[in-house]
Amino acid sequence: MSGAADMMARDAASALLGMVVERAEPGDALVTMTVRLDMLNGFAITHGGFVFALADTAFAIACNENDRVTVAAGADIAFLRSTTAGQTLTAHAVRRARSGRTGLYDVRVSDESGAIVAEVRGRSVTTNRTPPD
């Protein structure tokens, strides 16, 4: 899917966080990230914003499947398990429904043992914009 590859080539935030796209298909994406010391909060666990950023990147890849920019219209996250530095997180985004310009996606974030770290429900909207060159 060249659209996702092009999008990720311009995604400085995901690159800065060390995210790796393992799979990028229409409606299905898998992205990994290793938690670093600078991603921990004051309790020495992964800051929730970084967990969400990983899920959001997988969501973006899964929902951008044509020549129009698709963005998040909203998302909800449930944090289920804490992680810490050195652990590898995997976000798997799957399309649940798409109708017209809107879509519904579920993202499961798990750790290297397969334990569920967070669940995200994302809502997308496709714009009339085309991706930048």
Secondary structure, DSSP 8 states (H G I E B T S, - for coil): -HHHHHHHHT-HHHHHTT-EEEEEETTEEEEEEE--GGGB-TTSSB-HHHHHHHHHHHHHHHH--SSS-EEEEEEEEEE-----TT-EEEEEEEEEEEETTEEEEEEEEE-TT--EEEEEEEEEEE-S-----
